[in-house]
């Protein structure tokens, strides 16, 4: 009788625990991804990555976690913690911390690392994005060069590093192509995220007669709105921040790159010597990795000639008839 009671008790325990066991089994095959970011999610560049992962949760069934505002002292530790806890993909904002990310990736060859960085990929698990959005900023430059009335255009940027320089050189190329007489004012604020400093730099440029500003950093649009001048957003569609101020934005879409890496993880390709890719091409117009945001309330205000010029150039870029040069050097101004 005692043995029967023990057997029944054991059976009840198994029945009660079954949901937990099944949940563990279900989660065993699920892909967990993490984002490790040096700036807050409020920063447009990081927020774009964040939104792409939220999309992956809905469309690909992954689980996504993130840590923002990670300083240099904690960056490598946070990466190692995620890698050690079974996360199969880690996306890093590697600006200034690229060597740390590469070092951690080497120690976890079965974990996919996707980094926005300037150096190339490393087999078998380190994917390099590279932020080749110069085509989008080129189009934004054409818009800015067409709309300025003072022939003075301002740019407020972070640092003169290759990734940033590609944005700026593309923008300047577009401005000069459509308006050779335009003067460019360029200010670096030596920070990836310092809205007050970006606003202050913008105000100084506006005082120097700039009437269209390229908001490479967060904080520029606020100054433009206050002073009644036009702004071109960066990375994300920033029209909602100031609908009467932001004409359009040069867009970066990290979704193609993130989707590609997650598919490689899902297909168990991580760890193979031929897997890690240079994903710079995935950030360009042909791969839907970048583009120009809608004109929103400015749609009916812009000259038809300008809109036709943008459409024509997009078609030519897609067909290969127009190649926007990649220039990672520090911009040279008149």
Secondary structure, DSSP 8 states (H G I E B T S, - for coil): -HHHHHHHHHHHHHHHHHHHHHHHHHHHTS-EEEEE-SS-TTSHHHHHHHHHHHHHHHHH--EEEEE-S--HHHHHHHHHHHHHTT-SEEEE--TTTHHHHHHHHHH-TTSEEEE--SS--BTTTEEE-----HHHHHHHHHHHHHH-SSSEEEEEES---HHHHHHHHHHHHHHHHH-TT-EEEEEE-S-SS-HHHHHHHHHHHHHTT--EEEESSTTHHHHHHHHT-EEEEEES--GGG-TTTEEEEEEE-THHHHHHHHHHHHTT-TTSTTT--B-GGGGSGGGTSEEE---GGGTTTS-HHHHHHHHHHHHHHHHTS-------S-----
